[in-house]
Amino acid sequence: MELVPKLLLTLCKSIDFVVPDDHLEAGAKALAQIQSLKPCLDQEVCPTSSLMRPTPPPAFHLHIDASEVTVALYLQSKTLWFLPPLDSSLSPPWRLKLPQHLVLASDQTVLPPQRPGRGSGFFKSDQPPVLVPQSHVLLEAFLRLRARDLGERMGSLAMPMITYMWEYVDDDGFLDTSQIPEPLRSSYQELKEGKKPVRQWSMELKEALEISDEQQ
């Protein structure tokens, strides 16, 4: 079976992976081989594929034992477009020195353990290997989404996610802000200082990233 480079992105009633755009079909075929994953019975009413959900629907999803819990695939171009391509150079990840923006989901030296109210922590097993973005990459993604989609539904959702990263990751000591590139690092620090209205801060972030209205 072909190894498909992929990243675990989120876990909240869904297990979400980011795959290269040209590996979507291969990723879907790989998931379809897992017996506990079932096809969506009705995509028109399924909340995962609904166009009314707060975030864009995945490119592909299956349900765990026909439940509402899903395993979904998202395209890199729609989620982590600012990262280098997820290609075959990342397979198999345990034999490599990973790029700075990625880490094995089982890496206990980087990821926190299970903590009350803070999720399940690092994976207990490294088989099969799963890559996850470093915490500073997640924050960078939400900052970029806030600026790119300002005034749209996705841009609105990005703001509480930035606050979540601040309160539950940064404040808990699991975010190295020095790894965030400029001008995002300075903008994030300004947000934490709380000296500007969020709307003004958002507009200045958009300008700092040189995002025009045509690019939205």
Backbone bond lengths (Angstrom), bond angles and torsions (degrees), N, CA, C in turn:
res aa  C-N    CA-C-N  psi(-1)  N-CA   C-N-CA  omega(-1)  CA-C   N-CA-C  phi
1 M - - - 1.467 - - 1.530 109.21 -
2 E 1.271 117.03 136.79 1.464 122.02 -178.57 1.518 110.10 -67.37
3 L 1.335 115.45 134.83 1.453 120.35 175.39 1.518 108.94 -79.53
4 V 1.316 116.35 125.65 1.464 121.03 -178.37 1.519 108.87 -106.51
5 P 1.334 119.20 116.05 1.469 119.84 176.22 1.525 109.52 -59.69
6 K 1.322 116.11 130.97 1.454 118.62 -178.72 1.520 109.48 -154.77
7 L 1.321 115.00 156.86 1.453 122.11 178.10 1.511 109.27 -121.76
8 L 1.325 116.22 136.85 1.447 120.09 169.80 1.516 107.73 -78.72
9 L 1.331 115.93 128.44 1.457 119.63 -173.22 1.523 112.32 -107.70
10 T 1.345 118.69 -52.42 1.452 121.05 -175.70 1.506 110.62 -142.83
11 L 1.325 114.74 164.91 1.457 120.51 174.76 1.524 108.15 -147.06
12 C 1.307 116.74 97.12 1.462 122.12 179.16 1.520 106.72 -159.84
13 K 1.338 116.15 89.35 1.461 123.39 -170.67 1.518 111.54 62.01
14 S 1.320 116.31 9.64 1.458 120.40 174.61 1.516 108.74 -158.98
15 I 1.318 115.45 152.09 1.457 122.26 174.08 1.522 105.10 -112.98
16 D 1.310 116.66 109.89 1.456 121.75 -169.04 1.520 111.50 -109.66
17 F 1.321 116.00 131.86 1.451 122.38 178.53 1.528 109.39 -117.99
18 V 1.320 115.12 145.57 1.458 121.89 172.16 1.521 107.23 -102.93
19 V 1.325 117.33 129.31 1.463 122.25 -179.52 1.531 109.58 -126.73
20 P 1.328 116.82 154.34 1.467 119.19 173.30 1.524 109.89 -58.91
21 D 1.293 116.98 145.00 1.468 120.42 -176.95 1.525 112.19 -55.21
22 D 1.340 116.19 -39.83 1.461 118.82 -176.12 1.529 113.11 -83.65
23 H 1.344 116.70 4.64 1.469 120.78 176.72 1.528 112.09 -113.54
24 L 1.305 117.03 12.47 1.456 119.36 -178.64 1.530 111.29 -59.97
25 E 1.313 116.90 -47.51 1.462 120.10 -178.58 1.527 111.37 -61.66
26 A 1.329 116.68 -42.47 1.462 120.33 179.01 1.519 110.84 -64.68
27 G 1.334 117.12 -39.88 1.457 120.75 178.20 1.513 112.18 -64.68
28 A 1.330 116.11 -41.65 1.463 120.62 178.58 1.526 110.84 -63.28
29 K 1.330 117.05 -41.29 1.467 120.59 178.71 1.526 111.17 -65.04
30 A 1.325 116.99 -37.63 1.462 120.56 179.17 1.529 110.87 -64.85
31 L 1.333 117.26 -43.69 1.461 120.30 178.39 1.518 111.73 -66.09
32 A 1.318 117.12 -36.09 1.466 121.17 -177.12 1.518 112.17 -64.89
33 Q 1.329 117.93 -17.54 1.459 121.20 179.28 1.519 112.99 -81.03
34 I 1.322 117.42 -9.07 1.467 121.32 -179.37 1.524 108.57 -86.57
35 Q 1.314 116.99 119.51 1.463 121.37 -171.37 1.519 113.74 -63.12
36 S 1.320 117.81 -31.65 1.465 120.15 -177.22 1.523 113.26 -77.84
37 L 1.332 117.32 -6.66 1.458 121.18 179.15 1.520 109.51 -98.60
38 K 1.321 115.83 127.90 1.461 121.51 -175.41 1.521 110.93 -117.96
39 P 1.330 117.59 147.51 1.468 120.36 177.23 1.524 111.44 -62.71
40 C 1.318 115.05 152.36 1.470 120.78 176.70 1.529 108.62 -66.26
41 L 1.332 116.39 129.92 1.465 120.30 -175.93 1.527 112.46 -76.40
42 D 1.328 117.30 -30.67 1.459 119.85 -178.66 1.520 108.92 -154.12
43 Q 1.321 116.92 94.76 1.460 120.79 -175.78 1.526 112.71 -67.72
44 E 1.337 117.35 -20.61 1.466 119.57 -179.55 1.526 112.30 -69.81
45 V 1.340 117.39 -28.16 1.468 120.62 -179.25 1.522 112.14 -111.70
46 C 1.318 117.57 -8.56 1.463 121.22 -179.01 1.523 109.65 -67.34
47 P 1.345 118.59 127.44 1.469 120.09 -179.39 1.530 113.00 -63.60
48 T 1.324 117.24 -23.59 1.464 119.95 -179.58 1.519 111.76 -68.84
49 S 1.322 116.84 -37.62 1.461 120.36 -177.99 1.522 113.28 -98.00
50 S 1.340 117.41 1.24 1.454 120.86 -177.65 1.532 111.24 -67.17
51 L 1.309 116.01 136.38 1.458 120.83 176.26 1.529 111.83 -73.84
52 M 1.341 117.09 -9.80 1.460 121.74 -179.45 1.529 112.11 -91.25
53 R 1.328 118.01 -3.94 1.465 119.89 178.80 1.527 109.50 -66.33
54 P 1.349 117.86 157.08 1.469 120.04 -174.85 1.520 113.80 -67.59
55 T 1.336 117.66 -22.07 1.452 120.90 177.91 1.524 109.27 -119.01
56 P 1.323 118.06 157.13 1.470 119.97 177.98 1.523 110.87 -57.74
57 P 1.322 118.20 140.85 1.459 120.73 -179.78 1.525 111.05 -67.54
58 P 1.341 117.65 156.28 1.462 120.14 178.64 1.518 111.46 -69.09
59 A 1.321 115.39 163.28 1.463 120.32 177.07 1.522 111.22 -73.67
60 F 1.330 116.25 -24.88 1.469 121.50 179.78 1.517 108.27 -159.06
61 H 1.333 116.70 143.58 1.458 119.05 174.95 1.520 111.36 -152.63
62 L 1.318 114.70 155.76 1.460 123.84 173.28 1.522 107.58 -131.37
63 H 1.334 116.12 160.35 1.458 121.00 179.13 1.525 110.59 -104.84
64 I 1.324 115.48 143.38 1.459 120.38 177.08 1.519 108.63 -79.42
65 D 1.333 115.95 112.74 1.469 122.26 -179.66 1.525 111.52 49.94
66 A 1.302 116.92 44.65 1.466 124.12 176.30 1.534 112.94 58.37
67 S 1.325 118.31 25.93 1.462 122.49 177.60 1.520 109.66 -93.28
68 E 1.326 116.96 -174.15 1.460 121.21 175.34 1.524 112.14 -83.24
69 V 1.329 116.90 -10.02 1.459 120.72 177.24 1.527 108.54 -78.45
70 T 1.310 116.55 130.15 1.466 120.70 -172.51 1.521 112.30 -121.33
71 V 1.315 114.20 160.26 1.465 123.36 166.12 1.521 105.10 -116.25
72 A 1.318 116.74 122.22 1.461 120.26 -170.48 1.517 111.59 -128.14
73 L 1.336 114.62 152.77 1.457 122.49 176.30 1.527 109.63 -115.14
74 Y 1.314 116.06 130.81 1.457 122.91 175.86 1.520 109.60 -118.08
75 L 1.311 116.97 147.26 1.456 121.75 179.88 1.532 110.39 -79.39
76 Q 1.317 116.31 139.91 1.458 119.69 179.01 1.521 111.18 -60.77
77 S 1.330 117.81 -35.39 1.463 120.69 -177.83 1.525 112.28 -64.16
78 K 1.330 117.61 -19.16 1.457 121.75 -178.50 1.522 113.24 -100.84
79 T 1.328 117.35 -11.74 1.461 120.10 -171.71 1.528 112.89 -124.55
80 L 1.332 116.25 -62.00 1.461 121.13 -177.61 1.527 109.17 -116.89
81 W 1.328 115.10 51.52 1.464 121.79 -174.58 1.515 113.08 -64.32
82 F 1.324 117.85 -21.91 1.460 121.96 -175.22 1.534 112.16 -84.83
83 L 1.343 117.96 -6.58 1.457 121.72 178.27 1.531 110.51 -88.63
84 P 1.332 117.47 158.11 1.468 119.37 172.53 1.531 109.89 -58.44
85 P 1.328 117.78 155.07 1.463 120.46 -177.69 1.523 112.64 -57.57
86 L 1.328 115.75 140.91 1.460 121.66 173.07 1.527 107.18 -82.15
87 D 1.323 116.91 98.87 1.455 119.20 -174.63 1.524 111.07 -122.33
88 S 1.312 115.81 -173.20 1.457 121.37 -174.20 1.525 113.03 -66.47
89 S 1.329 117.72 -12.37 1.469 119.77 177.97 1.527 111.68 -65.97
90 L 1.329 117.45 -15.82 1.467 121.82 179.32 1.523 112.44 -89.70
91 S 1.313 118.10 0.15 1.457 121.58 -178.32 1.537 109.89 -115.13
92 P 1.363 116.33 130.43 1.468 127.97 -7.22 1.520 109.95 -85.61
93 P 1.327 119.00 136.18 1.472 121.73 -170.15 1.517 114.97 -66.31
94 W 1.346 119.18 -24.14 1.456 119.55 -176.43 1.524 112.23 -73.54
95 R 1.331 117.83 -12.87 1.460 121.56 179.11 1.516 112.26 -94.87
96 L 1.272 116.94 1.22 1.458 120.69 -171.44 1.522 111.88 -116.59
97 K 1.342 113.98 158.82 1.448 119.30 161.84 1.518 105.74 -88.05
98 L 1.323 115.99 109.09 1.461 120.33 -172.73 1.519 111.01 -68.57
99 P 1.335 117.10 151.16 1.467 119.59 173.23 1.523 110.28 -61.83
100 Q 1.307 115.30 157.35 1.466 121.36 -171.68 1.520 113.66 -59.68
101 H 1.336 117.61 -24.81 1.453 119.74 -174.81 1.524 113.23 -87.46
102 L 1.352 118.03 -2.76 1.458 121.33 -177.54 1.525 111.28 -123.81
103 V 1.330 115.09 155.68 1.454 120.70 177.77 1.522 108.12 -151.03
104 L 1.325 117.18 150.55 1.460 120.43 173.56 1.518 109.79 -67.24
105 A 1.304 117.33 138.87 1.469 121.38 -179.00 1.525 112.24 -64.81
106 S 1.325 116.79 -14.99 1.468 121.48 179.07 1.525 112.60 -97.60
107 D 1.324 118.14 5.29 1.465 121.96 -175.97 1.534 110.95 -75.35
108 Q 1.322 115.81 102.55 1.461 120.64 -177.54 1.526 112.58 -75.06
109 T 1.331 117.61 -12.96 1.454 119.98 179.83 1.520 112.24 -80.73
110 V 1.338 116.29 -16.71 1.471 120.74 -177.46 1.521 111.48 -114.75
111 L 1.320 116.77 -43.02 1.462 121.51 -174.35 1.531 110.96 -92.44
112 P 1.324 117.13 147.70 1.466 120.48 -178.12 1.529 111.87 -75.47
113 P 1.335 116.99 159.94 1.461 120.38 173.48 1.523 110.08 -78.43
114 Q 1.307 116.28 177.02 1.461 119.95 175.06 1.519 109.98 -63.70
115 R 1.327 115.55 132.97 1.460 121.08 -179.27 1.517 109.18 -137.32
116 P 1.320 118.48 142.38 1.471 120.39 179.72 1.517 111.36 -55.21
117 G 1.326 116.49 126.77 1.454 121.55 179.10 1.504 114.78 74.81
118 R 1.339 117.38 7.33 1.462 120.08 -176.31 1.526 112.31 -126.26
119 G 1.309 119.08 15.10 1.455 120.36 177.32 1.513 113.51 90.93
120 S 1.319 115.67 -175.39 1.466 121.73 -170.69 1.517 113.74 -88.15
121 G 1.320 118.79 -8.67 1.455 120.75 177.39 1.520 113.36 76.27
122 F 1.334 115.70 -162.43 1.463 121.01 -176.29 1.529 110.95 -64.46
123 F 1.334 114.69 155.29 1.457 120.03 177.33 1.531 109.03 -65.99
124 K 1.334 116.19 141.77 1.460 120.40 -179.98 1.515 112.40 -77.58
125 S 1.320 117.39 -20.42 1.455 121.60 -178.89 1.524 109.76 -127.30
126 D 1.349 115.12 149.38 1.460 118.95 177.31 1.524 111.95 -101.36
127 Q 1.334 117.13 13.83 1.466 121.38 178.53 1.519 110.41 -123.74
128 P 1.304 120.33 123.73 1.464 124.27 -6.94 1.528 110.49 -74.59
129 P 1.318 118.36 154.43 1.465 120.52 -177.83 1.525 111.54 -68.46
130 V 1.326 115.33 136.98 1.462 121.84 178.04 1.524 107.88 -128.72
131 L 1.304 116.22 134.12 1.457 121.45 177.00 1.518 110.34 -97.90
132 V 1.324 115.81 143.07 1.463 120.99 174.55 1.523 108.37 -130.04
133 P 1.327 116.64 150.75 1.469 118.35 175.16 1.525 110.52 -71.72
134 Q 1.313 115.75 145.83 1.461 120.32 174.78 1.531 109.28 -62.32
135 S 1.321 116.69 157.42 1.466 121.10 -176.36 1.525 111.73 -59.00
136 H 1.321 118.04 -37.06 1.469 118.97 -179.38 1.526 111.42 -67.52
137 V 1.346 117.05 -26.29 1.464 120.34 177.22 1.523 110.19 -71.42
138 L 1.332 116.51 -40.10 1.467 119.59 177.04 1.523 110.73 -60.97
139 L 1.330 116.07 -45.48 1.462 118.85 178.73 1.524 110.24 -62.71
140 E 1.323 117.05 -42.34 1.463 119.91 177.96 1.525 111.04 -58.72
141 A 1.338 116.71 -41.44 1.461 120.50 179.53 1.521 111.20 -60.95
142 F 1.329 117.02 -44.83 1.465 120.15 -179.02 1.522 111.57 -67.88
143 L 1.327 117.06 -36.75 1.465 119.84 176.76 1.528 110.75 -64.44
144 R 1.319 116.51 -43.47 1.460 120.03 179.37 1.529 111.60 -66.73
145 L 1.320 116.67 -38.49 1.465 120.30 177.76 1.523 110.65 -65.65
146 R 1.320 116.76 -39.26 1.461 120.52 177.70 1.525 110.66 -58.30
147 A 1.334 116.02 -45.00 1.459 120.23 -178.78 1.524 111.69 -73.15
148 R 1.317 117.04 -44.06 1.467 120.24 -175.71 1.521 112.37 -67.06
149 D 1.336 116.30 -40.11 1.465 121.33 -173.72 1.523 112.34 -109.54
150 L 1.324 116.55 28.96 1.459 120.95 179.29 1.531 110.12 -58.32
151 G 1.324 115.70 129.52 1.455 120.99 -178.85 1.512 113.21 89.73
152 E 1.332 117.57 -4.74 1.453 122.19 178.10 1.524 109.86 -112.05
153 R 1.327 115.79 173.11 1.464 120.35 -175.07 1.526 112.30 -61.41
154 M 1.335 116.73 -43.42 1.454 120.14 -179.21 1.516 111.63 -65.52
155 G 1.317 116.93 -38.17 1.457 120.14 177.77 1.516 112.08 -64.71
156 S 1.327 116.33 -34.93 1.467 120.24 177.80 1.517 111.16 -68.13
157 L 1.337 116.84 -39.42 1.461 120.53 179.42 1.528 111.61 -67.97
158 A 1.333 116.26 -31.49 1.460 119.55 -177.35 1.525 111.84 -62.08
159 M 1.334 117.80 -31.45 1.462 120.11 -175.92 1.525 112.61 -63.99
160 P 1.337 120.81 -50.42 1.465 118.96 176.60 1.525 113.08 -63.89
161 M 1.333 117.94 -27.43 1.458 119.75 177.57 1.533 110.75 -71.68
162 I 1.340 117.05 -35.40 1.464 120.27 174.01 1.525 109.46 -63.36
163 T 1.323 116.38 -42.72 1.464 120.60 178.51 1.520 110.98 -64.02
164 Y 1.340 116.84 -38.71 1.466 120.93 177.32 1.530 110.43 -60.98
165 M 1.330 116.32 -46.45 1.461 119.77 179.91 1.526 110.65 -61.83
166 W 1.292 117.36 -37.95 1.463 122.55 179.04 1.531 110.27 -64.59
167 E 1.329 117.07 -51.92 1.458 120.81 -171.65 1.527 114.21 -78.19
168 Y 1.340 116.69 -34.83 1.462 119.30 -171.75 1.523 114.09 -109.27
169 V 1.313 118.37 -12.11 1.459 120.76 178.38 1.528 110.15 -115.52
170 D 1.318 116.46 -54.26 1.464 120.70 -179.84 1.526 110.67 -64.61
171 D 1.319 117.25 -51.67 1.459 119.96 -177.54 1.526 113.02 -65.37
172 D 1.323 117.03 -21.35 1.471 120.72 177.58 1.524 112.30 -89.31
173 G 1.327 117.03 0.49 1.453 120.72 175.14 1.515 115.55 85.89
174 F 1.345 117.14 20.50 1.461 120.12 -178.21 1.530 112.37 -113.80
175 L 1.316 116.45 27.51 1.461 121.05 178.26 1.517 109.53 -137.01
176 D 1.325 115.69 119.59 1.469 121.44 176.73 1.523 107.75 -94.84
177 T 1.316 116.31 95.65 1.467 119.99 -175.57 1.522 112.53 -67.43
178 S 1.331 117.86 -18.04 1.462 119.56 178.45 1.522 111.64 -66.47
179 Q 1.336 117.25 -17.99 1.457 121.59 179.92 1.528 112.22 -84.34
180 I 1.329 117.48 -10.77 1.460 120.73 -179.93 1.531 108.20 -78.48
181 P 1.322 118.88 127.47 1.469 120.07 -178.25 1.530 111.60 -72.51
182 E 1.308 114.43 154.37 1.461 120.48 172.19 1.533 109.46 -76.04
183 P 1.327 118.62 150.17 1.471 127.84 4.37 1.534 113.85 -86.09
184 L 1.336 117.02 7.71 1.467 120.09 -175.62 1.528 112.19 -66.30
185 R 1.329 116.87 -37.74 1.466 119.65 -178.28 1.526 111.09 -62.58
186 S 1.332 116.51 -46.03 1.466 119.70 179.58 1.525 111.17 -66.23
187 S 1.328 117.03 -38.66 1.465 120.50 179.25 1.522 110.98 -64.31
188 Y 1.331 116.73 -41.08 1.466 120.62 177.89 1.522 110.50 -63.05
189 Q 1.330 117.65 -41.63 1.455 120.74 178.71 1.531 110.80 -63.84
190 E 1.340 116.92 -39.51 1.468 120.32 177.03 1.525 111.28 -62.05
191 L 1.311 115.93 -40.02 1.465 119.63 178.44 1.522 110.41 -61.86
192 K 1.312 117.72 -44.05 1.461 121.48 -179.30 1.523 111.86 -64.01
193 E 1.340 116.16 -32.17 1.464 119.30 179.82 1.521 111.80 -71.43
194 G 1.333 116.62 -23.03 1.458 120.82 173.98 1.511 115.54 67.10
195 K 1.323 117.81 27.98 1.459 120.57 -176.86 1.524 113.53 -89.64
196 K 1.338 116.59 -9.77 1.458 120.64 -177.64 1.523 109.96 -125.09
197 P 1.333 117.38 149.25 1.471 119.33 170.90 1.527 109.46 -59.78
198 V 1.322 116.67 147.20 1.464 120.82 -176.99 1.526 111.30 -59.03
199 R 1.331 116.93 -38.10 1.464 119.73 -179.88 1.516 111.01 -62.29
200 Q 1.343 117.09 -45.51 1.463 120.70 178.78 1.521 110.33 -63.39
201 W 1.340 116.16 -44.25 1.464 120.44 179.11 1.536 110.68 -59.19
202 S 1.312 116.70 -41.44 1.469 121.35 -178.56 1.520 111.38 -65.53
203 M 1.333 116.42 -42.15 1.459 120.15 179.56 1.532 110.67 -64.74
204 E 1.326 116.71 -40.50 1.460 120.51 179.71 1.531 110.73 -68.35
205 L 1.340 117.20 -34.44 1.467 120.57 175.81 1.524 109.99 -63.89
206 K 1.303 116.63 -43.64 1.464 121.56 178.72 1.522 110.45 -61.16
207 E 1.330 117.08 -43.16 1.459 121.02 179.32 1.527 110.86 -66.19
208 A 1.333 116.66 -39.56 1.465 120.69 -178.84 1.527 111.22 -63.98
209 L 1.343 116.50 -32.58 1.459 120.83 178.41 1.526 111.94 -87.20
210 E 1.337 116.26 0.81 1.473 122.88 178.38 1.522 111.88 55.93
211 I 1.329 114.94 45.64 1.461 121.12 177.40 1.516 108.75 -95.81
212 S 1.311 116.39 121.06 1.455 120.99 179.17 1.520 109.72 -91.50
213 D 1.320 116.80 164.61 1.459 120.54 178.58 1.534 111.22 -62.66
214 E 1.312 116.68 -28.49 1.473 120.20 179.58 1.519 111.91 -69.33
215 Q 1.351 116.73 -23.97 1.456 120.64 -178.13 1.517 111.58 -82.89
216 Q 1.322 118.41 -12.90 1.451 120.70 -176.75 1.512 110.45 -74.69
